[in-house]
Amino acid sequence: MSNLISFGHIVPELLLGGIAVVLFLFSAFARGKAFWQSVLFPTLAGSGLLIALGLVLYFGLGDGGSGTDCTYGGCKLFFGLLATDPMAMFFRILVIAATFICVIISIGSPALPEDRKGEYHGLLMVMAMGMCFLAASNNLMMIYVAMETVSLCSYLLTGWDSRSQRSREAGMKYVLYGGVASGVMLFGMSLFYGLFGDLSLQGLHLALSGNGVLDSVGGQWAALISIVFILGGLGYKVAAVPFHMWCPDAYQGAPTPFTALLSVGPKAAGMALLLRFFYGMFLVPGSMDNVIGASSQIPWVLIIGIISAITMTIGNLTAIVQNNLKRLLAYSSIAHAGYVLMAVAAGGRDGFEAVTIYMAIYLIMNMGAFAVVAAVSRSTGSDDLRVFRGLSNRAPLLALAMAVFMISLTGLPPTAGFIGKLYLFAALIHRGDFWFIALAVVGIANSAVSLYYYARVLKTMYFEKAEEGMPPVKLGNAPTAVAIALAIPTLLLGIFWQPLAIVARWSATMFH
């Protein structure tokens, strides 16, 4: 009976999966039918995502606990495989919204073969379903299944433009890196299960609290190694150093509309999973600030802090020398993963709120930046920085939108990015310990470094002349509309961020 009730809470995911099946079936009979490919498939996918978004809100705000195990701030579904707590709901909304924006940007994209748009949108639906499950996973087995669902769709969609050698090469590299990361994570999970005899995060929490494995040096080292291996898989999903090697090639080679989703969706779900995994095991129930004694024997906070500092530093320094805007934004995405990991390391209510606020803001400003890249590349056939020369004269609205996104990604007022970074640094400073303050200083220094390459984009658009023969940038397309639409909340949230802060505070109640 409990499982039957649990099905009611995953209706949005079931809807997305059902629409994916319909898209796959219809696409088999729609070869050469332009109306189906260009109109019906995007409409069906977009409508399904909007309905799924409404269902998440309905089931999340309604009485979702009847008949299920409602502990740790939420209800556990399918005997603990999934959680329906506020944090799961928040990140499910984020990934569905990101997928919807991707569908809009994809309309009319020349990088998507005309006769394969049904399969393309079907894979987007499956990927959205996998990201929702990933954000709500509460069991090691479910974490692996959800992550593989997202990864397999990502591999296919990265290499989707079979006419482009770069796209095919990017897809192959992504598969190779992803396969290694998947195997490493699975080995870490098996080792963890062998040590503690449980797959659920709550069961592992109880085991870590007192089964004696960590009393010996050998047990501590085995647990530490398994944590590092699992972190390898999770770090690959959020593109954290040293698991980031796939990111620049995949971002550059993938169709730009999908790159926009790839830069935000899996990262958001991965950050939610990082919070749930580590704090679900090590946080004292009913507290947002106290961890169990095993946390001192497995220095996971120190590991995440070190990875955070290295990730943001390598991402920012490498972005400086990039001349391709998609690669520049790829390394920027790596750096932003490092920023968010600062709040993951900080933990507590402030850290949880900072992660949720920043990921919501990052979705808006980063997908907006990729929408501008998509709009320009449609007219010029390139995403190199040189095609942005003189964009302020060729397409003033697009240039203005891009300027807003670049300023926001830097973290300057009065944009939303400033508020997001303010919460990140505040979470560290509120901890008060020397190492957290030092990490905040590293983050501030990296933000200063990032100003150089973001300002370089602004300089190219506003102070350099376009090359002779450069084609005009057409504004009447979906990416342009998305870019302008996303620039508005990027500015507004820099001034009126309180509603987002209230929602983030609510989402941080997952362990109450």
SVG drawing of the C-alpha trace seen along z (x, -y; Angstrom):
<svg xmlns="http://www.w3.org/2000/svg" viewBox="-3 -51 49 57">
<polyline fill="none" stroke="black" stroke-width="0.4" points="0.0,0.0 2.9,-2.3 4.3,-1.9 0.9,-2.7 0.8,-5.9 4.4,-6.6 3.5,-6.5 1.3,-9.6 4.3,-11.6 6.2,-10.8 3.4,-11.7 5.5,-14.5 8.4,-12.1 5.9,-9.5 4.4,-12.1 7.8,-13.1 8.6,-9.4 5.3,-8.9 5.8,-11.9 9.2,-10.6 7.7,-7.3 5.1,-9.1 7.8,-11.3 10.0,-8.3 7.0,-6.4 5.7,-9.4 9.2,-10.2 9.3,-6.8 6.4,-7.8 7.3,-11.5 10.4,-11.2 10.3,-14.0 7.2,-15.7 8.4,-19.2 5.3,-20.3 5.7,-17.4 9.5,-18.0 9.3,-21.8 6.0,-22.4 4.4,-19.4 7.4,-17.8 8.6,-21.0 5.0,-21.9 4.4,-18.5 7.7,-18.6 7.2,-22.1 3.6,-21.5 4.6,-18.3 7.3,-20.1 5.0,-22.9 2.4,-20.4 5.1,-18.5 6.2,-21.7 2.6,-22.4 2.3,-18.8 5.5,-19.2 4.1,-22.3 0.8,-20.6 2.2,-17.5 4.9,-19.4 2.6,-21.9 -0.2,-19.5 -0.4,-16.9 2.2,-14.5 2.9,-12.5 -0.1,-10.3 0.9,-6.7 4.6,-7.2 7.6,-7.3 7.8,-11.0 11.1,-11.5 14.1,-13.7 12.1,-16.7 10.2,-14.8 8.4,-11.7 10.4,-8.7 9.0,-6.9 9.3,-3.3 10.7,-2.2 13.3,-5.0 14.6,-5.1 13.3,-8.7 12.6,-11.7 9.9,-14.3 11.3,-16.9 11.4,-20.7 14.9,-20.5 13.9,-17.8 10.9,-19.8 13.0,-23.0 15.6,-21.3 13.0,-19.3 11.5,-22.7 14.9,-24.0 15.8,-21.1 12.3,-21.1 12.5,-24.8 16.0,-24.5 14.8,-21.8 11.8,-23.9 14.2,-26.8 16.4,-24.4 13.3,-23.3 12.6,-26.9 16.2,-27.7 16.2,-24.6 13.4,-25.8 14.8,-26.3 18.4,-25.4 20.5,-24.5 22.6,-22.1 19.6,-19.7 19.0,-17.5 15.4,-18.1 14.5,-14.4 15.6,-13.6 13.9,-16.2 11.4,-13.8 14.2,-11.6 16.0,-14.8 13.0,-16.1 12.3,-12.6 15.8,-12.3 15.4,-15.7 12.3,-14.4 14.1,-11.3 17.0,-13.4 14.7,-15.8 13.1,-12.7 16.5,-11.4 17.6,-14.8 14.4,-14.9 15.1,-11.5 18.8,-12.4 17.8,-15.4 15.5,-13.3 17.6,-10.1 17.9,-8.8 19.6,-5.4 23.0,-4.5 21.3,-2.2 18.8,-4.9 21.7,-7.5 23.5,-5.3 20.5,-4.5 19.4,-8.2 22.9,-9.4 23.3,-6.8 19.9,-7.9 21.1,-11.5 24.6,-10.5 23.4,-8.2 21.1,-10.9 23.9,-13.5 26.3,-11.3 23.8,-11.0 22.7,-14.6 26.3,-15.9 27.2,-14.1 23.7,-14.7 24.9,-16.7 26.3,-13.8 27.3,-16.2 29.8,-17.9 33.1,-16.1 33.6,-18.3 30.2,-17.1 31.0,-13.4 34.4,-13.8 32.9,-15.6 30.3,-12.8 33.0,-10.1 35.2,-11.9 32.2,-12.4 31.4,-8.7 35.0,-7.7 35.3,-10.1 31.8,-9.3 32.3,-5.5 35.4,-5.8 33.7,-8.1 30.7,-5.8 32.9,-2.7 34.9,-4.5 31.7,-5.7 30.1,-2.3 33.2,-0.7 33.1,-3.3 29.4,-2.5 30.1,1.2 32.9,0.6 30.7,-1.5 28.0,1.1 30.5,3.7 31.7,1.6 28.3,0.6 25.8,3.1 23.2,0.6 22.3,-1.4 19.9,-4.0 21.4,-7.3 19.5,-7.1 20.8,-3.5 24.3,-4.6 23.8,-7.5 22.9,-5.0 25.8,-2.7 28.3,-5.5 27.0,-6.6 28.0,-3.3 28.7,0.0 32.4,-0.2 33.9,-0.1 35.6,-3.5 37.2,-2.5 40.1,-0.9 42.6,-2.7 41.9,-0.2 38.2,-1.0 38.8,-4.7 41.0,-4.4 38.5,-2.1 35.7,-4.6 37.8,-7.5 38.7,-5.8 35.1,-4.9 34.0,-8.5 36.7,-9.7 35.6,-7.3 31.9,-8.3 32.9,-11.9 34.7,-11.2 31.3,-10.3 29.5,-13.2 32.3,-15.6 32.1,-14.5 28.5,-15.4 29.0,-18.9 32.3,-19.4 34.6,-19.8 38.3,-19.5 39.9,-17.0 36.8,-15.4 36.2,-18.3 38.2,-17.1 35.1,-16.3 33.5,-19.7 35.2,-22.1 35.1,-19.7 31.5,-18.6 30.3,-22.2 32.0,-23.2 30.9,-20.2 27.3,-19.8 24.5,-21.7 24.4,-25.1 20.8,-24.7 21.7,-21.5 25.0,-23.0 22.8,-25.5 21.0,-22.7 24.1,-20.7 25.7,-23.7 22.9,-24.0 20.6,-21.0 23.0,-18.2 25.0,-20.6 21.9,-21.6 20.8,-18.0 24.4,-17.1 24.6,-19.8 21.3,-18.7 22.7,-15.2 25.9,-16.3 24.0,-18.0 21.7,-15.1 24.5,-12.5 27.0,-14.0 24.6,-15.7 22.1,-12.9 24.9,-10.6 26.8,-13.0 24.3,-15.5 22.6,-15.0 18.8,-14.6 16.9,-17.7 19.9,-19.9 21.3,-22.0 24.7,-22.6 25.8,-19.6 27.5,-16.5 28.1,-13.1 31.5,-12.0 32.3,-10.0 32.6,-13.3 36.0,-14.0 37.3,-10.5 36.4,-11.0 37.5,-14.6 34.9,-15.1 34.4,-18.8 38.1,-19.4 38.2,-17.4 35.2,-19.4 36.8,-22.6 40.1,-21.8 38.3,-20.7 36.3,-23.9 39.4,-26.1 41.2,-24.2 38.1,-24.0 37.4,-27.7 41.1,-28.6 41.7,-26.3 38.4,-27.2 39.1,-30.9 42.7,-30.8 42.1,-28.6 39.1,-30.7 41.4,-33.7 43.1,-32.2 39.9,-31.0 38.9,-32.5 35.8,-30.4 32.9,-31.6 31.4,-28.2 34.8,-27.0 35.1,-30.2 31.7,-29.6 32.7,-25.9 35.6,-26.9 33.4,-29.6 31.0,-26.8 33.8,-24.8 34.7,-27.9 31.1,-28.4 31.0,-24.8 33.9,-25.7 32.0,-28.6 28.9,-26.5 31.1,-23.8 32.2,-26.5 28.6,-26.6 28.4,-22.8 31.5,-22.7 30.1,-25.4 26.9,-23.4 24.4,-24.5 21.3,-26.5 23.3,-29.3 25.2,-26.9 22.0,-25.1 20.3,-28.4 23.3,-29.7 23.4,-26.6 19.7,-26.8 19.8,-30.6 22.9,-30.5 21.8,-27.5 18.5,-29.3 20.4,-32.5 23.0,-30.6 20.3,-28.9 19.0,-32.3 22.2,-34.0 24.1,-31.1 21.3,-29.8 20.8,-33.4 24.4,-33.7 24.2,-30.5 21.0,-31.8 22.9,-34.8 25.6,-32.5 23.0,-30.4 21.4,-33.5 24.7,-34.9 26.0,-31.5 22.8,-31.0 23.6,-34.1 27.4,-33.8 27.9,-30.1 30.5,-30.4 30.7,-30.8 34.2,-32.2 34.7,-35.5 35.6,-37.3 32.0,-37.1 30.9,-39.2 33.0,-42.2 30.8,-45.2 27.7,-43.3 26.5,-46.5 25.9,-48.0 24.8,-44.9 22.3,-43.7 22.1,-46.2 19.5,-44.3 21.5,-41.1 24.7,-42.9 22.9,-44.5 21.5,-41.2 25.0,-39.6 26.4,-42.5 23.9,-41.9 24.8,-38.2 28.6,-38.8 28.3,-41.3 26.1,-38.9 28.4,-36.0 31.2,-38.1 29.1,-38.9 28.8,-42.6 25.9,-44.7 23.1,-45.4 22.7,-42.0 21.4,-38.7 25.0,-37.2 26.1,-39.7 23.3,-38.5 24.2,-34.8 27.9,-35.3 27.0,-37.4 25.1,-34.4 28.0,-32.0 30.6,-34.1 28.3,-34.9 27.8,-31.1 31.6,-30.7 32.1,-33.8 29.3,-32.9 31.1,-29.6 34.0,-31.8 36.7,-29.2 40.1,-30.1 39.8,-27.6 36.4,-28.8 37.5,-32.4 40.5,-31.4 38.2,-29.6 36.1,-32.8 39.3,-34.8 40.2,-32.4 36.6,-32.8 36.8,-36.6 40.2,-36.5 38.9,-34.2 35.9,-36.5 38.4,-39.3 40.2,-37.1 37.0,-36.2 36.3,-39.9 39.1,-39.9 37.6,-37.4 34.0,-38.5 35.1,-42.1 36.9,-40.9 33.6,-39.8 32.2,-43.2 35.2,-44.9 34.7,-42.8 31.1,-43.7 31.3,-47.4 34.8,-48.6 35.9,-46.5 34.7,-46.8 33.1,-43.9 35.1,-42.2 34.3,-43.1 31.7,-40.9 30.3,-39.7 26.7,-38.8 24.0,-40.7 22.6,-39.1 19.0,-38.2 16.8,-38.9 13.6,-37.2 14.3,-33.8 13.7,-31.9 17.2,-32.3 17.0,-36.1 13.6,-36.1 14.9,-33.8 18.0,-36.0 16.0,-39.2 13.5,-37.5 16.2,-36.1 18.0,-39.4 15.0,-40.9 15.0,-38.6 18.8,-38.7 18.5,-42.5 15.3,-42.3 16.7,-39.6 19.7,-41.9 17.2,-44.3 14.2,-42.2 15.8,-38.9 13.8,-38.4 11.1,-36.1 13.8,-33.8 15.5,-33.9 12.2,-32.8 11.9,-29.9 15.5,-28.9 15.0,-29.1 12.0,-26.8 14.0,-24.3 16.7,-24.1 14.3,-22.4 15.0,-18.9 16.7,-17.6 14.4,-19.2"/>
</svg>
